[in-house]
Amino acid sequence: MTERAPDSGRDLAAWMASYGPGLRRFFSRRANDADVDDLIQDVFMRLQSARHNAPIDNVERYLFTVARNVLVSRHRSQMARGGTLHDRLDDGFEIADDISPERIAIGREEYGRAIQAILNLPPRARAAFQFHRFENMTYQAIAIRMGISKESVKELMHRAIVRISQEMDACP
């Protein structure tokens, strides 16, 4: 089914309502929260300007392709301006206090509990977790290495994270 670019503001508003939440999730994983609304607006502005061109065969694919291009453009623009060099420091920021022996002991205790929670995982979940978190392997690479599907890796990771967080929350 071919969807055409919107002929009126009402069609654009419908597309914004339909695809806006998905774009928000897409951008919130890849950009600062402060930039998400601007990025979404850029996508729909490009869609609005494209309505005079040829029909759009797959609206969702088109929007997410545009979203990726908007991210690339934003990144290039920030790099050209030295965007990370221009972040303003607030006068009211707090400097972290010195690391006390108590904080060191608490940190070591938390670290030990986290390691123990990982070691308590079932073997397959522990292996998937270690491959992903410690060896930076993708789910696809883990699936190939373990001889299972990518969806199985996702499920193992989910179980591992839930179990670790439950063990960490259970201890005082």
N, C-alpha and C positions, 0 to 999 in steps of 0.2 A: 504494500500500500504506500503510495507516494503522498507525503504531506507537503503542501506548499508553504512558502514563507507567509507569515500573517499578512492579511489584507487590511487589517484594522488594528487599532490599539487593543480592542477586546480580545482578539486572537493572541496577541503578544501577552496580554495579561493571563490568559489561560495557560500559555506555555510557561510563563513565570511561575504560576501556581503549581503546575505539574512537575517541572524540572528544577525549580528553584531549590527545594530541599536536597535533592541529589547533588546539585552543584555545591551547595553549602557544605555537605559532608566531604565532597571531593576536595574542596579548597581548605577546609578546616584541618585536614590531615597533611596538607602540603604548604600552608602559608600561616602567617601570624593571624591571630583572631581579629586584630584591628583591620586587616586588609581584606578579609573575606567578603564583606558587603561590596567593597569597591571592585573586587575581581568578578563577582557575580554580575554587577552592573555592566562591567566591560563586556562580558559575554553577551548579555542581552542587547547591548548597544550594537555590537557587531552583527547580531542576528537581525536587528531592526534595519541596519544598513544593507544587509544581504537580501532583504525581501524583494528588491527590484531585480535580482539576478534570477538564475534558473531555479526550478523547484528543488527542494531538499528531499532526498529519497528517505533518509533515516535521520529524523530530528535528533534523537538522543545521541547517536554517534557523532552527528555534526556538532552538537552543543559541547560534548566532552572533548572533541578535537579542538574546538575553539578555546575551551577552558585550558587545555594543555598549552596552546599557543599563547594565551594571555599570561599564563605563569612564566613561560619562557621569556616573553617580552618584558614582563615586570622585573624578572631577575636580571636580564641584560641591562635594562634601564638603571636599576639600582647599582649594578657593578660599574657602569659607565660613570655614574655620579659619585661613586664611592659611598653608596648608601649606608653601609655598615659603619663607615667612619663618622657619620653625621648623627648618630644616636645621641640624644641629649641626656646628660646625667642630671637627675633630680637632686636638689640640695638636701632633701629630706631622707635620702637613703641611709640605711643603717649598716654599719660595718659589723661583720660577724664578730662575736666575742672570741677571746682567745680559747684555744682548745684546752679544756681542763682535763685533768686525769679522769674525772667522772664521765665526761663526754667520750673519752677514748674507751673507757671500760664499757659504756653502753653501746658504742659502735661495734666493738669486738663481739659483744654478746649478740647483737642483732645479726652480724655477719655469720656467726656460728649457727644461729637459728635458721638463717636462710640456707646455708650449706646443708644443714641437717634435713630441712624440708625438701631440698632437691634430691638428696640421697634417699629419702623415704618414698620417692615417686616409684610407681611401677616401672620395670626396666625399659619398656618401649617408650613410655611417656618421658622418662628421664633422658633416654638417648635422643629423642626428637628435640627436647628442650635444650640439651647441651649443644647439639649441632646448631640449632638456631641462635641461641643466645651467646654461646661462647666461641663458636667457630664461624658465626655470621653466615651460615648457609641459608639459602632460600628454601621455601617449602618444596619447590619443585626438585631441587638438588637433594633434599632430605628424602623425598619420596623415592627418588631413583636409588639412593644409597641404601634405604631400608627395604626396597622392593614392595612399596605400598603406593596407594594413590595419594595425590596432593590433598584431597579432601580428608583422608585418614590422618595425614600429618596435621591438618588444621584442627581436627578433633582431638588428637593427642596433645597438641599445644594448649588448646582450650582447657582440657582436663588438668594438665600440669599446672597452668597458671592459677586455676581455681583452687586446686589442692594446696599449692604453695601459699596462696593468700589466706586460705582457711587456717593452715598451720601457723602462719605468722600472726594472725589475729587471735588465735586460741591461747597463745602464750602471753603472759603479762609483760 
